[in-house]
Amino acid sequence: MFLILPNMANADSEGGKQTLPDASVYHIESSWQDQHGDSFNITELEGEVRLLAFVYTYCEHTCPVIITRIKSIVNALPEEVKKKTIVILVTLDPERDTVERVKEYMLNQDLDDQNWQILVGSADDILTLSALFDVRYKPMGEGDISHSNVITLVDKQGVIRMQLRSLGESTEEIIKLIEELN
């Protein structure tokens, strides 16, 4: 089952300039590093359509399936839309998923460095962001983390527009919506 949420963009009272809608996930203050070690605040992600998922690089179960599903979604997009769509993977394992580890993982998974980012944050920032995306996770011992298998589409203003909540769901609607938003 998937969830589609309405566009909730607001116009600023100073002549139509767009402000972040109340439903934007970009209202939170949190610091992250990407696979290059570049630091930024989550608010800096505004302006691009993004697919987002929570994974960890040592996962041998569903995380590779999530990444394969995202790749299939991106590959189904027209070339001009594909270039504009950014994929964000947020690690659930900040202790082991260092910047060096996620950079190596991207190479091993053949993830396009131009359109894919893996974010490493503090345990508190991961918890806050996962709550905004309704993603639940729990360490299970021996390095495994049980987690929701959610792929989320976020519009340019940080509003969650659709979530695939199961790995078996059709991707047709999310592909169509990505095209509309770009």
LOSEMI-36839 format. One record per atom (N, C-alpha, C, O): residue in three letters; atom name; chain; x, y, z; residue number from 1. Coordinates in steps of 0.2 Angstrom, whole numbers. Layout:
N
<martor ALA CA A <X Y Z> NUM>
...
***
This chain:
182
<martor MET N A <4 -6 0> 1>
<martor MET CA A <0 0 0> 1>
<martor MET C A <4 6 0> 1>
<martor MET O A <9 6 4> 1>
<martor PHE N A <3 11 -4> 2>
<martor PHE CA A <6 17 -4> 2>
<martor PHE C A <2 23 -2> 2>
<martor PHE O A <-4 23 -1> 2>
<martor LEU N A <6 28 0> 3>
<martor LEU CA A <2 34 3> 3>
<martor LEU C A <4 40 -2> 3>
<martor LEU O A <10 41 -3> 3>
<martor ILE N A <-1 44 -4> 4>
<martor ILE CA A <0 50 -8> 4>
<martor ILE C A <-2 56 -4> 4>
<martor ILE O A <-8 56 -1> 4>
<martor LEU N A <2 61 -3> 5>
<martor LEU CA A <0 67 1> 5>
<martor LEU C A <-1 73 -4> 5>
<martor LEU O A <3 73 -9> 5>
<martor PRO N A <-5 78 -2> 6>
<martor PRO CA A <-6 83 -6> 6>
<martor PRO C A <0 88 -6> 6>
<martor PRO O A <4 88 -1> 6>
<martor ASN N A <1 92 -11> 7>
<martor ASN CA A <6 98 -11> 7>
<martor ASN C A <3 103 -7> 7>
<martor ASN O A <-3 105 -8> 7>
<martor MET N A <7 105 -2> 8>
<martor MET CA A <5 110 3> 8>
<martor MET C A <9 117 2> 8>
<martor MET O A <11 119 8> 8>
<martor ALA N A <11 119 -4> 9>
<martor ALA CA A <15 125 -4> 9>
<martor ALA C A <11 131 -2> 9>
<martor ALA O A <5 132 -3> 9>
<martor ASN N A <15 136 1> 10>
<martor ASN CA A <12 142 3> 10>
<martor ASN C A <16 148 -1> 10>
<martor ASN O A <22 147 -2> 10>
<martor ALA N A <12 153 -2> 11>
<martor ALA CA A <15 159 -5> 11>
<martor ALA C A <17 164 1> 11>
<martor ALA O A <13 165 5> 11>
<martor ASP N A <22 167 0> 12>
<martor ASP CA A <24 172 5> 12>
<martor ASP C A <20 179 4> 12>
<martor ASP O A <18 180 -2> 12>
<martor SER N A <19 182 9> 13>
<martor SER CA A <15 189 8> 13>
<martor SER C A <19 194 5> 13>
<martor SER O A <16 199 3> 13>
<martor GLU N A <25 193 3> 14>
<martor GLU CA A <29 198 0> 14>
<martor GLU C A <30 197 -7> 14>
<martor GLU O A <35 197 -10> 14>
<martor GLY N A <24 196 -11> 15>
<martor GLY CA A <25 196 -18> 15>
<martor GLY C A <25 189 -21> 15>
<martor GLY O A <28 188 -26> 15>
<martor GLY N A <23 184 -17> 16>
<martor GLY CA A <22 177 -20> 16>
<martor GLY C A <29 173 -19> 16>
<martor GLY O A <29 167 -22> 16>
<martor LYS N A <34 175 -16> 17>
<martor LYS CA A <39 171 -15> 17>
<martor LYS C A <37 165 -11> 17>
<martor LYS O A <34 165 -6> 17>
<martor GLN N A <40 159 -13> 18>
<martor GLN CA A <38 152 -9> 18>
<martor GLN C A <41 152 -3> 18>
<martor GLN O A <47 153 -2> 18>
<martor THR N A <38 150 2> 19>
<martor THR CA A <41 148 9> 19>
<martor THR C A <39 141 10> 19>
<martor THR O A <35 138 7> 19>
<martor LEU N A <43 138 15> 20>
<martor LEU CA A <42 131 16> 20>
<martor LEU C A <35 130 19> 20>
<martor LEU O A <33 134 24> 20>
<martor PRO N A <31 125 17> 21>
<martor PRO CA A <25 124 20> 21>
<martor PRO C A <26 121 27> 21>
<martor PRO O A <31 118 28> 21>
<martor ASP N A <21 121 31> 22>
<martor ASP CA A <21 118 38> 22>
<martor ASP C A <23 111 38> 22>
<martor ASP O A <26 108 42> 22>
<martor ALA N A <21 107 32> 23>
<martor ALA CA A <22 100 32> 23>
<martor ALA C A <29 98 30> 23>
<martor ALA O A <31 92 29> 23>
<martor SER N A <34 103 28> 24>
<martor SER CA A <40 102 26> 24>
<martor SER C A <45 99 31> 24>
<martor SER O A <45 101 37> 24>
<martor VAL N A <48 93 29> 25>
<martor VAL CA A <53 90 34> 25>
<martor VAL C A <60 95 34> 25>
<martor VAL O A <64 93 39> 25>
<martor TYR N A <60 100 30> 26>
<martor TYR CA A <66 104 31> 26>
<martor TYR C A <66 110 36> 26>
<martor TYR O A <70 114 36> 26>
<martor HIS N A <61 109 40> 27>
<martor HIS CA A <60 114 46> 27>
<martor HIS C A <65 112 52> 27>
<martor HIS O A <66 116 56> 27>
<martor ILE N A <67 106 52> 28>
<martor ILE CA A <71 104 57> 28>
<martor ILE C A <78 106 56> 28>
<martor ILE O A <81 107 51> 28>
<martor GLU N A <82 107 62> 29>
<martor GLU CA A <89 108 62> 29>
<martor GLU C A <93 102 63> 29>
<martor GLU O A <92 99 69> 29>
<martor SER N A <97 99 59> 30>
<martor SER CA A <101 94 60> 30>
<martor SER C A <107 94 55> 30>
<martor SER O A <106 96 50> 30>
<martor SER N A <112 91 58> 31>
<martor SER CA A <119 91 54> 31>
<martor SER C A <120 84 52> 31>
<martor SER O A <119 79 55> 31>
<martor TRP N A <123 84 45> 32>
<martor TRP CA A <124 78 42> 32>
<martor TRP C A <131 79 38> 32>
<martor TRP O A <133 84 37> 32>
<martor GLN N A <134 73 37> 33>
<martor GLN CA A <139 72 32> 33>
<martor GLN C A <137 68 26> 33>
<martor GLN O A <134 63 27> 33>
<martor ASP N A <140 69 20> 34>
<martor ASP CA A <138 65 15> 34>
<martor ASP C A <144 60 14> 34>
<martor ASP O A <149 61 18> 34>
<martor GLN N A <144 57 8> 35>
<martor GLN CA A <150 52 7> 35>
<martor GLN C A <156 55 5> 35>
<martor GLN O A <162 52 5> 35>
<martor HIS N A <156 62 4> 36>
<martor HIS CA A <163 65 3> 36>
<martor HIS C A <165 69 10> 36>
<martor HIS O A <171 72 10> 36>
<martor GLY N A <161 68 15> 37>
<martor GLY CA A <163 71 21> 37>
<martor GLY C A <161 78 22> 37>
<martor GLY O A <163 82 26> 37>
<martor ASP N A <157 81 17> 38>
<martor ASP CA A <154 87 17> 38>
<martor ASP C A <149 88 22> 38>
<martor ASP O A <144 84 22> 38>
<martor SER N A <149 93 26> 39>
<martor SER CA A <144 94 31> 39>
<martor SER C A <139 99 29> 39>
<martor SER O A <141 104 26> 39>
<martor PHE N A <133 98 31> 40>
<martor PHE CA A <127 102 29> 40>
<martor PHE C A <122 101 34> 40>
<martor PHE O A <121 96 37> 40>
<martor ASN N A <117 106 34> 41>
<martor ASN CA A <111 105 38> 41>
<martor ASN C A <105 103 33> 41>
<martor ASN O A <105 104 27> 41>
<martor ILE N A <101 99 36> 42>
<martor ILE CA A <96 96 32> 42>
<martor ILE C A <92 101 28> 42>
<martor ILE O A <89 99 23> 42>
<martor THR N A <91 107 31> 43>
<martor THR CA A <87 112 27> 43>
<martor THR C A <90 114 21> 43>
<martor THR O A <87 117 16> 43>
<martor GLU N A <97 112 19> 44>
<martor GLU CA A <100 114 13> 44>
<martor GLU C A <98 109 7> 44>
<martor GLU O A <100 110 2> 44>
<martor LEU N A <94 104 9> 45>
<martor LEU CA A <92 99 4> 45>
<martor LEU C A <86 102 0> 45>
<martor LEU O A <84 99 -5> 45>
<martor GLU N A <83 108 2> 46>
<martor GLU CA A <77 111 -2> 46>
<martor GLU C A <79 112 -9> 46>
<martor GLU O A <85 114 -11> 46>
<martor GLY N A <74 111 -14> 47>
<martor GLY CA A <75 113 -21> 47>
<martor GLY C A <76 108 -26> 47>
<martor GLY O A <76 109 -32> 47>
<martor GLU N A <76 102 -23> 48>
<martor GLU CA A <76 96 -28> 48>
<martor GLU C A <71 91 -26> 48>
<martor GLU O A <69 90 -20> 48>
<martor VAL N A <68 87 -31> 49>
<martor VAL CA A <64 81 -29> 49>
<martor VAL C A <69 76 -27> 49>
<martor VAL O A <74 74 -30> 49>
<martor ARG N A <67 72 -22> 50>
<martor ARG CA A <71 67 -19> 50>
<martor ARG C A <67 61 -17> 50>
<martor ARG O A <62 61 -15> 50>
<martor LEU N A <71 55 -18> 51>
<martor LEU CA A <69 49 -16> 51>
<martor LEU C A <73 48 -10> 51>
<martor LEU O A <79 49 -10> 51>
<martor LEU N A <70 46 -4> 52>
<martor LEU CA A <74 45 2> 52>
<martor LEU C A <72 38 5> 52>
<martor LEU O A <66 36 5> 52>
<martor ALA N A <77 35 8> 53>
<martor ALA CA A <76 28 11> 53>
<martor ALA C A <81 28 17> 53>
<martor ALA O A <87 31 16> 53>
<martor PHE N A <80 24 22> 54>
<martor PHE CA A <84 23 28> 54>
<martor PHE C A <87 16 27> 54>
<martor PHE O A <83 11 26> 54>
<martor VAL N A <93 15 27> 55>
<martor VAL CA A <97 9 26> 55>
<martor VAL C A <103 9 30> 55>
<martor VAL O A <105 14 34> 55>
<martor TYR N A <107 4 30> 56>
<martor TYR CA A <114 4 33> 56>
<martor TYR C A <118 -1 28> 56>
<martor TYR O A <115 -6 26> 56>
<martor THR N A <124 0 28> 57>
<martor THR CA A <129 -3 23> 57>
<martor THR C A <130 -10 25> 57>
<martor THR O A <132 -14 20> 57>
<martor TYR N A <130 -12 31> 58>
<martor TYR CA A <131 -19 33> 58>
<martor TYR C A <125 -24 32> 58>
<martor TYR O A <126 -30 33> 58>
<martor CYS N A <120 -21 30> 59>
<martor CYS CA A <113 -25 29> 59>
<martor CYS C A <114 -30 23> 59>
<martor CYS O A <116 -28 18> 59>
<martor GLU N A <112 -36 25> 60>
<martor GLU CA A <112 -41 20> 60>
<martor GLU C A <105 -44 18> 60>
<martor GLU O A <105 -48 14> 60>
<martor HIS N A <100 -40 20> 61>
<martor HIS CA A <93 -42 19> 61>
<martor HIS C A <90 -38 15> 61>
<martor HIS O A <90 -38 9> 61>
<martor THR N A <86 -33 18> 62>
<martor THR CA A <82 -29 14> 62>
<martor THR C A <85 -23 11> 62>
<martor THR O A <82 -20 6> 62>
<martor CYS N A <90 -20 14> 63>
<martor CYS CA A <93 -14 11> 63>
<martor CYS C A <95 -15 4> 63>
<martor CYS O A <94 -10 0> 63>
<martor PRO N A <99 -20 2> 64>
<martor PRO CA A <100 -21 -5> 64>
<martor PRO C A <94 -21 -10> 64>
<martor PRO O A <94 -19 -15> 64>
<martor VAL N A <89 -24 -7> 65>
<martor VAL CA A <82 -24 -11> 65>
<martor VAL C A <80 -17 -12> 65>
<martor VAL O A <77 -15 -17> 65>
<martor ILE N A <80 -13 -6> 66>
<martor ILE CA A <78 -6 -6> 66>
<martor ILE C A <82 -2 -12> 66>
<martor ILE O A <79 1 -16> 66>
<martor ILE N A <88 -3 -12> 67>
<martor ILE CA A <92 1 -17> 67>
<martor ILE C A <91 -2 -24> 67>
<martor ILE O A <91 2 -28> 67>
<martor THR N A <90 -8 -25> 68>
<martor THR CA A <88 -11 -31> 68>
<martor THR C A <81 -8 -34> 68>
<martor THR O A <80 -6 -39> 68>
<martor ARG N A <76 -7 -29> 69>
<martor ARG CA A <70 -4 -31> 69>
<martor ARG C A <71 3 -33> 69>
<martor ARG O A <68 5 -37> 69>
<martor ILE N A <75 7 -29> 70>
<martor ILE CA A <76 14 -31> 70>
<martor ILE C A <79 14 -37> 70>
<martor ILE O A <77 19 -41> 70>
<martor LYS N A <84 10 -39> 71>
<martor LYS CA A <87 10 -45> 71>
<martor LYS C A <82 9 -51> 71>
<martor LYS O A <83 12 -56> 71>
<martor SER N A <78 4 -50> 72>
<martor SER CA A <73 3 -55> 72>
<martor SER C A <68 9 -56> 72>
<martor SER O A <66 10 -62> 72>
<martor ILE N A <66 12 -51> 73>
<martor ILE CA A <62 18 -51> 73>
<martor ILE C A <66 24 -55> 73>
<martor ILE O A <63 26 -60> 73>
<martor VAL N A <72 25 -53> 74>
<martor VAL CA A <76 30 -57> 74>
<martor VAL C A <77 28 -64> 74>
<martor VAL O A <76 33 -68> 74>
<martor ASN N A <78 22 -65> 75>
<martor ASN CA A <80 20 -72> 75>
<martor ASN C A <73 20 -77> 75>
<martor ASN O A <74 20 -83> 75>
<martor ALA N A <68 20 -74> 76>
<martor ALA CA A <61 20 -77> 76>
<martor ALA C A <59 28 -79> 76>
<martor ALA O A <55 29 -83> 76>
<martor LEU N A <63 32 -77> 77>
<martor LEU CA A <62 39 -78> 77>
<martor LEU C A <64 42 -85> 77>
<martor LEU O A <70 39 -87> 77>
<martor PRO N A <61 46 -88> 78>
<martor PRO CA A <64 49 -94> 78>
<martor PRO C A <71 53 -92> 78>
<martor PRO O A <72 55 -86> 78>
<martor GLU N A <76 53 -97> 79>
<martor GLU CA A <82 55 -95> 79>
<martor GLU C A <83 62 -92> 79>
<martor GLU O A <87 63 -87> 79>
<martor GLU N A <79 67 -94> 80>
<martor GLU CA A <79 73 -92> 80>
<martor GLU C A <76 74 -84> 80>
<martor GLU O A <79 78 -80> 80>
<martor VAL N A <72 69 -83> 81>
<martor VAL CA A <69 69 -76> 81>
<martor VAL C A <74 65 -71> 81>
<martor VAL O A <75 67 -66> 81>
<martor LYS N A <77 60 -74> 82>
<martor LYS CA A <82 56 -70> 82>
<martor LYS C A <88 61 -68> 82>
<martor LYS O A <90 60 -62> 82>
<martor LYS N A <90 65 -72> 83>
<martor LYS CA A <95 69 -70> 83>
<martor LYS C A <94 74 -65> 83>
<martor LYS O A <98 77 -61> 83>
<martor LYS N A <87 76 -64> 84>
<martor LYS CA A <85 81 -59> 84>
<martor LYS C A <83 77 -52> 84>
<martor LYS O A <82 81 -47> 84>
<martor THR N A <82 71 -52> 85>
<martor THR CA A <80 67 -46> 85>
<martor THR C A <86 65 -42> 85>
<martor THR O A <90 61 -45> 85>
<martor ILE N A <86 67 -36> 86>
<martor ILE CA A <91 65 -31> 86>
<martor ILE C A <89 59 -26> 86>
<martor ILE O A <83 59 -24> 86>
<martor VAL N A <93 55 -25> 87>
<martor VAL CA A <92 49 -21> 87>
<martor VAL C A <96 50 -14> 87>
<martor VAL O A <102 51 -14> 87>
<martor ILE N A <93 50 -9> 88>
<martor ILE CA A <96 51 -2> 88>
<martor ILE C A <95 44 2> 88>
<martor ILE O A <89 42 3> 88>
<martor LEU N A <100 41 4> 89>
<martor LEU CA A <100 36 8> 89>
<martor LEU C A <103 38 15> 89>
<martor LEU O A <108 41 16> 89>
<martor VAL N A <99 37 20> 90>
<martor VAL CA A <101 39 27> 90>
<martor VAL C A <103 33 31> 90>
<martor VAL O A <99 28 31> 90>
<martor THR N A <109 33 33> 91>
<martor THR CA A <111 27 37> 91>
<martor THR C A <108 27 44> 91>
<martor THR O A <107 32 47> 91>
<martor LEU N A <106 21 46> 92>
<martor LEU CA A <104 19 52> 92>
<martor LEU C A <109 17 57> 92>
<martor LEU O A <108 15 63> 92>
<martor ASP N A <115 17 55> 93>
<martor ASP CA A <121 14 59> 93>
<martor ASP C A <127 19 59> 93>
<martor ASP O A <132 18 56> 93>
<martor PRO N A <126 24 62> 94>
<martor PRO CA A <131 29 62> 94>
<martor PRO C A <138 27 66> 94>
<martor PRO O A <143 30 64> 94>
<martor GLU N A <137 22 70> 95>
<martor GLU CA A <144 20 73> 95>
<martor GLU C A <148 16 68> 95>
<martor GLU O A <154 18 68> 95>
<martor ARG N A <145 12 63> 96>
<martor ARG CA A <150 8 59> 96>
<martor ARG C A <150 12 52> 96>
<martor ARG O A <155 11 48> 96>
<martor ASP N A <144 15 50> 97>
<martor ASP CA A <144 18 43> 97>
<martor ASP C A <147 25 44> 97>
<martor ASP O A <144 30 44> 97>
<martor THR N A <154 25 43> 98>
<martor THR CA A <158 31 43> 98>
<martor THR C A <158 34 36> 98>
<martor THR O A <155 31 31> 98>
<martor VAL N A <160 40 35> 99>
<martor VAL CA A <161 43 29> 99>
<martor VAL C A <165 39 24> 99>
<martor VAL O A <163 38 18> 99>
<martor GLU N A <170 36 26> 100>
<martor GLU CA A <174 32 22> 100>
<martor GLU C A <170 25 20> 100>
<martor GLU O A <171 23 14> 100>
<martor ARG N A <167 23 25> 101>
<martor ARG CA A <163 16 23> 101>
<martor ARG C A <157 18 18> 101>
<martor ARG O A <156 14 14> 101>
<martor VAL N A <154 23 19> 102>
<martor VAL CA A <148 25 14> 102>
<martor VAL C A <151 26 7> 102>
<martor VAL O A <148 25 2> 102>
<martor LYS N A <157 30 7> 103>
<martor LYS CA A <160 31 1> 103>
<martor LYS C A <161 25 -3> 103>
<martor LYS O A <160 24 -9> 103>
<martor GLU N A <165 20 1> 104>
<martor GLU CA A <166 13 -2> 104>
<martor GLU C A <160 10 -4> 104>
<martor GLU O A <160 6 -9> 104>
<martor TYR N A <155 10 0> 105>
<martor TYR CA A <149 7 -2> 105>
<martor TYR C A <146 9 -8> 105>
<martor TYR O A <143 5 -12> 105>
<martor MET N A <146 16 -9> 106>
<martor MET CA A <143 19 -15> 106>
<martor MET C A <147 16 -21> 106>
<martor MET O A <144 14 -26> 106>
<martor LEU N A <153 15 -21> 107>
<martor LEU CA A <157 12 -26> 107>
<martor LEU C A <155 5 -28> 107>
<martor LEU O A <154 3 -33> 107>
<martor ASN N A <155 1 -22> 108>
<martor ASN CA A <153 -6 -23> 108>
<martor ASN C A <146 -7 -26> 108>
<martor ASN O A <145 -12 -29> 108>
<martor GLN N A <141 -2 -24> 109>
<martor GLN CA A <135 -3 -26> 109>
<martor GLN C A <133 0 -33> 109>
<martor GLN O A <128 0 -36> 109>
<martor ASP N A <139 3 -36> 110>
<martor ASP CA A <138 7 -42> 110>
<martor ASP C A <133 12 -42> 110>
<martor ASP O A <129 13 -47> 110>
<martor LEU N A <133 16 -37> 111>
<martor LEU CA A <128 22 -36> 111>
<martor LEU C A <131 28 -39> 111>
<martor LEU O A <137 30 -37> 111>
<martor ASP N A <128 32 -43> 112>
<martor ASP CA A <130 38 -46> 112>
<martor ASP C A <131 43 -41> 112>
<martor ASP O A <126 45 -38> 112>
<martor ASP N A <137 45 -41> 113>
<martor ASP CA A <139 51 -36> 113>
<martor ASP C A <136 57 -37> 113>
<martor ASP O A <136 62 -33> 113>
<martor GLN N A <133 59 -43> 114>
<martor GLN CA A <130 65 -45> 114>
<martor GLN C A <123 65 -42> 114>
<martor GLN O A <121 70 -40> 114>
<martor ASN N A <120 60 -42> 115>
<martor ASN CA A <113 60 -40> 115>
<martor ASN C A <111 55 -34> 115>
<martor ASN O A <105 55 -32> 115>
<martor TRP N A <116 52 -31> 116>
<martor TRP CA A <115 48 -25> 116>
<martor TRP C A <119 51 -19> 116>
<martor TRP O A <125 53 -20> 116>
<martor GLN N A <116 52 -13> 117>
<martor GLN CA A <120 54 -7> 117>
<martor GLN C A <118 49 -2> 117>
<martor GLN O A <113 46 -1> 117>
<martor ILE N A <123 47 2> 118>
<martor ILE CA A <122 43 8> 118>
<martor ILE C A <124 48 14> 118>
<martor ILE O A <129 51 15> 118>
<martor LEU N A <119 49 19> 119>
<martor LEU CA A <120 54 24> 119>
<martor LEU C A <121 50 30> 119>
<martor LEU O A <118 45 32> 119>
<martor VAL N A <126 53 34> 120>
<martor VAL CA A <128 50 40> 120>
<martor VAL C A <127 56 45> 120>
<martor VAL O A <129 62 45> 120>
<martor GLY N A <123 54 51> 121>
<martor GLY CA A <122 59 56> 121>
<martor GLY C A <122 56 63> 121>
<martor GLY O A <124 50 64> 121>
<martor SER N A <121 60 68> 122>
<martor SER CA A <121 58 75> 122>
<martor SER C A <115 53 76> 122>
<martor SER O A <110 53 72> 122>
<martor ALA N A <116 49 81> 123>
<martor ALA CA A <110 45 83> 123>
<martor ALA C A <104 49 84> 123>
<martor ALA O A <98 47 82> 123>
<martor ASP N A <104 55 87> 124>
<martor ASP CA A <98 59 89> 124>
<martor ASP C A <95 62 82> 124>
<martor ASP O A <89 62 81> 124>
<martor ASP N A <100 64 78> 125>
<martor ASP CA A <97 67 71> 125>
<martor ASP C A <94 61 67> 125>
<martor ASP O A <89 62 64> 125>
<martor ILE N A <96 55 67> 126>
<martor ILE CA A <93 50 63> 126>
<martor ILE C A <87 48 66> 126>
<martor ILE O A <82 47 63> 126>
<martor LEU N A <86 48 73> 127>
<martor LEU CA A <80 47 76> 127>
<martor LEU C A <75 52 75> 127>
<martor LEU O A <69 50 73> 127>
<martor THR N A <77 58 75> 128>
<martor THR CA A <72 64 73> 128>
<martor THR C A <70 63 66> 128>
<martor THR O A <64 63 65> 128>
<martor LEU N A <74 62 61> 129>
<martor LEU CA A <72 62 54> 129>
<martor LEU C A <68 56 53> 129>
<martor LEU O A <63 56 49> 129>
<martor SER N A <70 50 56> 130>
<martor SER CA A <66 44 55> 130>
<martor SER C A <59 45 57> 130>
<martor SER O A <54 42 54> 130>
<martor ALA N A <58 48 63> 131>
<martor ALA CA A <51 50 65> 131>
<martor ALA C A <47 54 60> 131>
<martor ALA O A <41 53 59> 131>
<martor LEU N A <50 59 57> 132>
<martor LEU CA A <47 63 52> 132>
<martor LEU C A <44 59 46> 132>
<martor LEU O A <39 60 43> 132>
<martor PHE N A <48 54 44> 133>
<martor PHE CA A <47 49 39> 133>
<martor PHE C A <43 43 41> 133>
<martor PHE O A <42 39 37> 133>
<martor ASP N A <41 43 47> 134>
<martor ASP CA A <37 37 50> 134>
<martor ASP C A <41 30 48> 134>
<martor ASP O A <38 25 46> 134>
<martor VAL N A <48 30 49> 135>
<martor VAL CA A <52 25 49> 135>
<martor VAL C A <54 22 56> 135>
<martor VAL O A <57 26 59> 135>
<martor ARG N A <53 16 57> 136>
<martor ARG CA A <54 13 63> 136>
<martor ARG C A <60 9 62> 136>
<martor ARG O A <61 5 57> 136>
<martor TYR N A <65 9 68> 137>
<martor TYR CA A <70 4 67> 137>
<martor TYR C A <72 2 74> 137>
<martor TYR O A <71 6 79> 137>
<martor LYS N A <76 -3 75> 138>
<martor LYS CA A <78 -6 81> 138>
<martor LYS C A <84 -10 80> 138>
<martor LYS O A <84 -15 76> 138>
<martor PRO N A <90 -9 84> 139>
<martor PRO CA A <95 -13 84> 139>
<martor PRO C A <94 -20 86> 139>
<martor PRO O A <90 -21 91> 139>
<martor MET N A <96 -26 83> 140>
<martor MET CA A <94 -32 85> 140>
<martor MET C A <100 -36 87> 140>
<martor MET O A <99 -42 88> 140>
<martor GLY N A <106 -33 88> 141>
<martor GLY CA A <111 -37 90> 141>
<martor GLY C A <115 -40 84> 141>
<martor GLY O A <113 -41 79> 141>
<martor GLU N A <122 -41 86> 142>
<martor GLU CA A <126 -44 80> 142>
<martor GLU C A <126 -39 74> 142>
<martor GLU O A <127 -42 69> 142>
<martor GLY N A <125 -33 75> 143>
<martor GLY CA A <125 -28 70> 143>
<martor GLY C A <119 -27 65> 143>
<martor GLY O A <119 -23 61> 143>
<martor ASP N A <114 -32 66> 144>
<martor ASP CA A <108 -31 62> 144>
<martor ASP C A <103 -26 65> 144>
<martor ASP O A <103 -24 71> 144>
<martor ILE N A <100 -22 61> 145>
<martor ILE CA A <95 -17 63> 145>
<martor ILE C A <88 -19 59> 145>
<martor ILE O A <88 -19 53> 145>
<martor SER N A <83 -20 63> 146>
<martor SER CA A <77 -21 60> 146>
<martor SER C A <74 -14 58> 146>
<martor SER O A <74 -10 63> 146>
<martor HIS N A <71 -13 52> 147>
<martor HIS CA A <69 -7 51> 147>
<martor HIS C A <63 -7 45> 147>
<martor HIS O A <62 -12 42> 147>
<martor SER N A <59 -2 45> 148>
<martor SER CA A <54 -1 40> 148>
<martor SER C A <57 -1 33> 148>
<martor SER O A <62 2 32> 148>
<martor ASN N A <54 -3 28> 149>
<martor ASN CA A <56 -4 21> 149>
<martor ASN C A <52 2 17> 149>
<martor ASN O A <49 0 13> 149>
<martor VAL N A <54 8 19> 150>
<martor VAL CA A <50 13 16> 150>
<martor VAL C A <54 17 11> 150>
<martor VAL O A <60 19 12> 150>
<martor ILE N A <51 18 5> 151>
<martor ILE CA A <54 23 0> 151>
<martor ILE C A <50 29 0> 151>
<martor ILE O A <44 28 -2> 151>
<martor THR N A <53 35 1> 152>
<martor THR CA A <49 41 1> 152>
<martor THR C A <50 46 -4> 152>
<martor THR O A <56 47 -6> 152>
<martor LEU N A <45 49 -7> 153>
<martor LEU CA A <46 54 -12> 153>
<martor LEU C A <45 61 -9> 153>
<martor LEU O A <39 62 -6> 153>
<martor VAL N A <50 65 -9> 154>
<martor VAL CA A <49 72 -6> 154>
<martor VAL C A <50 77 -12> 154>
<martor VAL O A <54 77 -16> 154>
<martor ASP N A <45 82 -11> 155>
<martor ASP CA A <45 87 -17> 155>
<martor ASP C A <51 92 -15> 155>
<martor ASP O A <54 92 -10> 155>
<martor LYS N A <51 97 -19> 156>
<martor LYS CA A <56 102 -19> 156>
<martor LYS C A <56 106 -12> 156>
<martor LYS O A <61 109 -10> 156>
<martor GLN N A <51 106 -9> 157>
<martor GLN CA A <50 110 -3> 157>
<martor GLN C A <50 106 3> 157>
<martor GLN O A <49 108 9> 157>
<martor GLY N A <52 99 2> 158>
<martor GLY CA A <53 95 8> 158>
<martor GLY C A <46 92 11> 158>
<martor GLY O A <46 89 16> 158>
<martor VAL N A <41 92 7> 159>
<martor VAL CA A <34 89 8> 159>
<martor VAL C A <34 82 6> 159>
<martor VAL O A <36 80 0> 159>
<martor ILE N A <33 77 10> 160>
<martor ILE CA A <32 70 8> 160>
<martor ILE C A <26 70 4> 160>
<martor ILE O A <20 71 6> 160>
<martor ARG N A <27 67 -2> 161>
<martor ARG CA A <22 67 -7> 161>
<martor ARG C A <19 60 -8> 161>
<martor ARG O A <13 59 -10> 161>
<martor MET N A <24 55 -7> 162>
<martor MET CA A <21 48 -8> 162>
<martor MET C A <26 43 -4> 162>
<martor MET O A <32 45 -4> 162>
<martor GLN N A <24 38 -1> 163>
<martor GLN CA A <28 33 2> 163>
<martor GLN C A <26 26 -1> 163>
<martor GLN O A <20 24 -1> 163>
<martor LEU N A <31 22 -3> 164>
<martor LEU CA A <30 15 -4> 164>
<martor LEU C A <32 12 2> 164>
<martor LEU O A <38 12 5> 164>
<martor ARG N A <27 8 6> 165>
<martor ARG CA A <28 6 12> 165>
<martor ARG C A <29 -2 12> 165>
<martor ARG O A <30 -5 17> 165>
<martor SER N A <30 -5 6> 166>
<martor SER CA A <31 -12 5> 166>
<martor SER C A <36 -13 -1> 166>
<martor SER O A <35 -9 -6> 166>
<martor LEU N A <40 -17 0> 167>
<martor LEU CA A <45 -19 -6> 167>
<martor LEU C A <41 -22 -12> 167>
<martor LEU O A <44 -22 -17> 167>
<martor GLY N A <35 -24 -11> 168>
<martor GLY CA A <32 -28 -16> 168>
<martor GLY C A <27 -23 -20> 168>
<martor GLY O A <23 -25 -25> 168>
<martor GLU N A <26 -17 -18> 169>
<martor GLU CA A <21 -12 -21> 169>
<martor GLU C A <23 -10 -28> 169>
<martor GLU O A <29 -10 -30> 169>
<martor SER N A <19 -9 -32> 170>
<martor SER CA A <20 -6 -39> 170>
<martor SER C A <23 1 -38> 170>
<martor SER O A <22 4 -34> 170>
<martor THR N A <28 2 -43> 171>
<martor THR CA A <31 8 -43> 171>
<martor THR C A <28 13 -48> 171>
<martor THR O A <31 19 -49> 171>
<martor GLU N A <23 11 -52> 172>
<martor GLU CA A <20 15 -57> 172>
<martor GLU C A <18 22 -55> 172>
<martor GLU O A <20 27 -58> 172>
<martor GLU N A <15 23 -49> 173>
<martor GLU CA A <12 29 -47> 173>
<martor GLU C A <18 34 -45> 173>
<martor GLU O A <17 40 -46> 173>
<martor ILE N A <23 31 -41> 174>
<martor ILE CA A <28 35 -39> 174>
<martor ILE C A <32 38 -45> 174>
<martor ILE O A <35 44 -45> 174>
<martor ILE N A <33 34 -50> 175>
<martor ILE CA A <37 36 -56> 175>
<martor ILE C A <33 42 -59> 175>
<martor ILE O A <36 47 -61> 175>
<martor LYS N A <26 41 -60> 176>
<martor LYS CA A <22 46 -63> 176>
<martor LYS C A <23 53 -59> 176>
<martor LYS O A <23 58 -62> 176>
<martor LEU N A <22 52 -52> 177>
<martor LEU CA A <23 58 -48> 177>
<martor LEU C A <29 61 -48> 177>
<martor LEU O A <30 68 -48> 177>
<martor ILE N A <35 58 -49> 178>
<martor ILE CA A <41 61 -49> 178>
<martor ILE C A <42 65 -56> 178>
<martor ILE O A <44 70 -56> 178>
<martor GLU N A <39 62 -61> 179>
<martor GLU CA A <39 66 -68> 179>
<martor GLU C A <35 72 -67> 179>
<martor GLU O A <37 77 -69> 179>
<martor GLU N A <29 72 -64> 180>
<martor GLU CA A <25 78 -63> 180>
<martor GLU C A <29 83 -58> 180>
<martor GLU O A <28 89 -60> 180>
<martor LEU N A <32 81 -53> 181>
<martor LEU CA A <35 86 -49> 181>
<martor LEU C A <42 89 -52> 181>
<martor LEU O A <44 94 -50> 181>
<martor ASN N A <45 86 -56> 182>
<martor ASN CA A <51 88 -60> 182>
<martor ASN C A <48 93 -66> 182>
<martor ASN O A <53 95 -69> 182>
***
